[in-house]
Amino acid sequence: MSLDPALRTRIETLLQSNRVVLFMKGEPAAPQCGFSAKAVGALAGLGIDYAHVDVLSDPEIREGIKVYGEWPTIPQLYIGGDLVGGSDIIEQMANSGELHTALGLPAPDRTPPAITVSDAAAQMLRDAVANAGDGYAVQVEVDARHNTKLQLAPVDATAIAVETQGLRLQFDLPAARRAQGVSIDWVDDERGRGLVIDNPNAPPKVQPLSPAEANERVVAGSLTLVDVRPSEERQIASVNLPFSTLDGEALAHLEALPKDTALAFLCHHGGRSARAAEHFRGLGFSRVFNVEGGIDAWSRDVDAHVPQY
């Protein structure tokens, strides 16, 4: 399949204008497929700036980049105009340090993390590995939100590994960084029966905040209120206080704030704002709140002049 000359010029202009370009589905803050999320996660671990193209909003580029790079899937990463590959290759190169070299970054620190495994947890995990057969280890995955998951996987000689209590715990590079200080225990109590994993690096959980408390803190200037509803809903009912939105460039502005900025999220009843709050918690913000009951509760508990709908 040949590529239209005008489209080829568009793609080449993009690549010439930006040293690192990720063609993906969605935005880095909200990937629209698991493979794009994997690529974004790998690049986030490098702490680099890069341009991105949302192919879902540009069908011409979506099909054209596949022809241009002779690569059939999305995402695709380009460095210096050259195709690196898709999500699996990006992750592999980030883990091995090859991507650091390609980007001119220092070699990554592959020091294994300090991990504590209780005797009870170690016994359970040893039994699981033995039942799986020869050649298996415990793979420890820690995502960008510091959610930690354990699963059995084949022994990988290239992985960062911790050998403890007859166990091999394996990590990719981002997980090894995020797992420093993790403790793994086995419990059988009022919490239930199973593994309990504590990651001290995880940001504090999103805290509930009543409308009255939110109002008081915004008035005092100690809290940034963010109304996540679309403009159509805000026109129906809005608080009589300064607030931010997620419209246009406002999202990028909020994401660039210092990570200790106190943020409270507001929607109609509290559901959408909870999801937005979790997004910012995942970015590393340490003081994140969700306004309970949304603007409906605000009308009831703080300002009766705010319409209910």
N, C-alpha and C positions, 0 to 999 in steps of 0.2 A: 504494500500500500504506500503510495507516494504522499508526501506532505505538502500541503499548499504553501507556496513561497511566502505569502503574507504571514501565515501562521508560524512558519519556521523563523521568520524575522522577529515575530513577537517573542518566541521562546528564547532565541539567542540574545535578544535585548535584555530580557529578564536575567539570564545567566551572566551576561557581561556586566550588568549593573550591580549584581550581588554575588559576593564570593561563595556564600553558602545559601542554597535554596532548597526548601522542602516542599514538594508537591504532595498534598495530602487531602484527605476528606475532612472538612471542617476547619476550625481554628485551633491553634495550640492550646487555648484555654478551654476548648470544648471540641475535642476530636469526635468525628462522627463514625468512626469504625475502630475496631480493636487494633488493627495493624497500624493505623495512623497514631493511635494512642501509644503504642509501643515505641514508635519512632520518636515521638515528642518526648517520651520519658527518657529515652537514651540521650537525646540532645540536651534535655534539662539537666541531666547529671554532669554534663560538661561545662555548664554555665556560660554558653556562648550565645551571641546574638546571631540570628539568621532570618532570612526572608522566607515567607511561606506563601503558597498559592492554594486557595481552596478550590479544588477542581469541581466540587459539587455546584459552585456558583458560576463556573465557566466550562460548560460542556465541550467547547471547542478545544480548550487546553487539555481537558480530561482525556480526550481521545488522541489529541496531537502529541502529547508528551510521551505516550506509549510508542508511537511511531518514531518520534525523534530519537528516543533513547534505546529503541528496540528492546523495551522492557514491558511486559504485558500487564503489570499490576501497579496499583497505587497503595502506599506512598512510594516516592522516589526522592532520593537525596542526591544533590549535585554539589560538588566542591570545585571551585575554579573552573566551572564549565564542564567538568567530567562527571559522569554518572558513577555514584558509589554503589547504589543498590536499594533494595527494599528494606522492610522493617527487620527481618531476620539478620541480614548482613549488617545493618546499622548496629543492632544490639551486639552481634558477635564482635564487630570491630571496636565498639566502645568498651566491651569487656576485656578484650585482649590488649588494648592500648594502640591498635593500629589507627583508630579514628583520631586519637590525640596527635599522632605523628602527622596524619594527613592535614590536620588543622594547625599544625605548628605549635601544639600545646605541650607542656612538660609531660613526661611519662607519668601515668597514674600511680598512686600509692596503692599497692596490692597487699598491704599488711592485713592479715586476718583479724576480724573483730574479736574483742573479748566477749565471750558468751558464757553464761552460767546455766547449767542444766542440772536439775535436781536428780537425786538417785532414782526416785520413782519415775520421773519423765524419761530418764536414760534407759531404764529397764523396758518401759513400754516401747520406746523407739527402737531399741535393739531387737526386741521381739518382732516388730513390724518389718525391719530390714531382713531378719533371718527368714521370715515367712515369704518375702519377695524373691528369695534365691540369691545366688552369687552375683556380685558385680553391682550392687545397689548401695546408694547413700541417701542421706536426708538432704533434700534441696530446700534451702531457706529463701523464700521470696519476700521482699519488703518493697511495697510500691511507694510512689511519691507521697502518698498520704500516711505512710508508715504503718499501713495494714500489713501484718506479718502472717505468712502462710507456710506450712510445712507440707512437703509431699515427697514420696519416694521417687528417685530418678537414678538412671545409670551413673556409675562413677565417671566423673569428667576430670581427666588429668589436668586440664587447663583452668579449672575453676579455682577460685580462692577457697581454701578449705581450713576447717578447724577440726582437729582430731582430739576427742575428749571422751572418756568413759566408754571406750570401745565403739565409738560412733564417728562417722565422718559426716560433718555438716558442710555443705557446699553453698557458695554464694557467687552470684555475678558481681561485677564491680559496684554498681549502684547499691545493691542490697548489702554488700559488705560495709559500705559507709554508713548506711542507715541502721545497721544492726548492732553497732557498737554499744555494749552494755546490756543487750537483751538478756532476759532471764526466761527460762522455760521450766514450767513446773507441771506436775500431774496432781489434780485434786479430785476428791470424792466427798463433797460436802454440800451445803445448801446452794452453792452455785451450780451444782451438777457434777457430772463425772467426765473428766477429759483434760486436755492440755490447756494450760493458762499461760499466755505469752505476754510479757510486759516489756514494752519498748519505751525507754525513758526519753528517746529522741522525738517521740510523737508530739505534735502541738497539743495544747490543752483542748479538751472537747468543747464544742459549741455550747454556750450557756444560755438557758432561757432567761428572758427579760420581760417583765410586765410592761405594758404601755405606759403606766405611770412612772416607772423607773426610767424608761427610755426618754420620756418627755423631760424629766428632771435633769438627766445627764446631758441631753442635747442643749437645753437652756443654759446649763453651766459651762458648756463648751468642752466637755470632756468626752464626747461621743460623736461619731459621724454616723448619721442615719442614712440608710440606703433603701430606697423604695424600688423593689425589683419588678413591679408591675409595669405593663406597657403603658404608653402615654394615654391610650383610650380609657383605661381604668383610672389613671391618675386624674384625668379631667372630670371624672364622676365624683371622686372623693380623694382629697389629699390632706395631709397634716398641715397645720398652720405654723410650720417650723422650717428652718433650712434643712434640705435633704439632698442627697445625691441620687443618681439613677445609674442604670447599666446601659444607657443609650449611647450609641456612637463611640466617641473616644473616651467617654466617662469610665467605661470598664477598664481600659488600659491605665487611666489615671489612678483609679483606685488600687489596681494591682501593683502599681509602682510606689505606693505609700510605704513608709517604714513599717516593718512587720509587727511592731508593738502598738500600732494605731488601733484604737478601740473602734470596732465597726459593729453596728446593729442593723439587721436586715428585716425589712417589713414587706408584707404582701397583703392579700385579701384576708386569708385566714391563718397563715403561718406555714403552709406546705412548701410553696415555691421559695419563700425566704429561707427555709431550713436548708434546701438544696443549695441555694446561693451561698449560705453561710459555710456549708461544708466545703464548697469549692475554695473559698478564701482560707479556710483552715488548712486545706491541702496545700495551699501555696506557702504555708508557714506562718500565717498570721496567728498571733498568740492570744489575742483578746477579741473573740468573735462571739456575737450574741444573736439570738433569734427572738424577735418580738412576738410573744405568745398571743395567739388570737388575731394577729394582723390588724389591719385598719378597722375591721369590724369591731374588735375589742377596744381599739383606740377611741372610736366614736362612743362606745358604751361607757368606758371608764375614765376618759380624759377630756374629750371635747365633743359634746353632743351636737355641735354645729357641723361636724364632719358627717356627710350623708352616709347612710348604710345602703348597700345594694346587694 
